[in-house]
Amino acid sequence: MFLGIDHVQLLGPEGCEQEARNFYENLLGMKTVLKPENLRHRGGIWFQCGTQEVHISIQDDYIPAKKAHPAFVVEDIKTLRRKLAHEGCVLSEEEPIAGRERFFVHDPFGNRLEFLQYDK
């Protein structure tokens, strides 16, 4: 029986940790999680997202996925949309899904991210 998702792993190029912190922590508001000591030599950075984590791992020949993405549920999608647009993020839309509002952006490394809020 599945209990949930522990983390989502996204990839980035070598040396991306500070840029990831600027985006995921400073812009989106996720908190940095200290990686276990035995994994720190691999590089990358982890973030807390609700009760789950987002792990940015390093890949030497990194190429972002074109369609694959995590979807983050948020409390105030309109405020987040305005904030990301104000910071220069390019927002995109796809076909609507009944019962939720959503939009997409790319992180600094080209990872596609979906943000959504369910109708109340």
N, C-alpha and C positions, 0 to 999 in steps of 0.2 A: 504494500500500500504506500502510495506517495504521500508525503506530508507537505510538500511545497518545494520551492526553489531556494537554494542557499545563496547562490551568486550567479552573475552573468559575467563571462569573460569576453572582453573586447581586446583588440590588438592595437599596437602603436609602434612607431619606429624607435630605434635606440635613442636614448636621451630625451624622451618625450615627457618625463615625469613632471617637470615644472609646468609645462604647458597644459598637461592633464590636470594638475592641481588648480591652475588658473581657471580652467573651464568648469570642471566638475565640482570643485570646492568653492572657489570665489564667485563664479557666475551662477551655478545651479544650487549651491548651498549644501552639497553633500559633505560629510565629514570624512577626513582621511582616517583610515584604519591602519594601524601598524602591522606590517606583514610579519609573519613568524620569522624568527632569526634564521632558520635553516633555508628560507626561500629568498632572502634579501639579495643574495649574490646574483640572482637572475634579473634584477632590475624590475621596473614596473611599479605600479602604485595601486592601492586598494582604497575604495570609498564605501561608506555606509549609505544605504538607500532604503529607508524604512527599516524593515527587519531583514532585508537582504543586503548583499554587497555587490558592488561593481568592481571587477578586477581588470586593470589595464595591464596587459602583459606585453613584453617586448618580442618582436619577431624581426629577424634580420632582413628578410626579403618581403617586408610588409607591403601589402596591397589591400586597401579597404574593400570589404564586401559591398556589392552594389545594392542588394535588396535585403539581406538579412539584417535584423535589428532587434534590440530590446524595446519594450514599450513600458514607459514609466507612468503610473497613475499619480496624478497630482490633485491638490485641493482647489487651486485657483488658476485654471488654465489661461484665463484672459490676462491676468497679471503676468504670468510667465511668458506668454506670447509677446506682450508689449516689451518686457524686459529684454528678451532675446533679440527682438527686432531692433530695439534701441542700441544694443551692443554690436549690431552689425551682422548678426546671424541671419542666414538666408533660410526662411521658413517655406515649407512646401506643404501642399494639401494633397490628399487622395480622396477617392470616393468616400462619401460619408458612411458611417455605420450607425444605424438606429440606436438611440440610447446613450450615445457618447459623442463628445467633441474631441477632435484630435488634430495634431499637426506634426510635422517632421522637421528636424534640423540635422546637420552633420557636426560632429565634434571636430576639433582642430586636425585630426588625423584622417578624416573622411568617414568615420564610423557613422552610420545612419541611426538616428535615435527618434523614437516616437514618444510623444507626450499625450496623455489622454485624461479626460475627466468624464466620469459617468454622470448622466442626468440624475437629478435628485427626484 
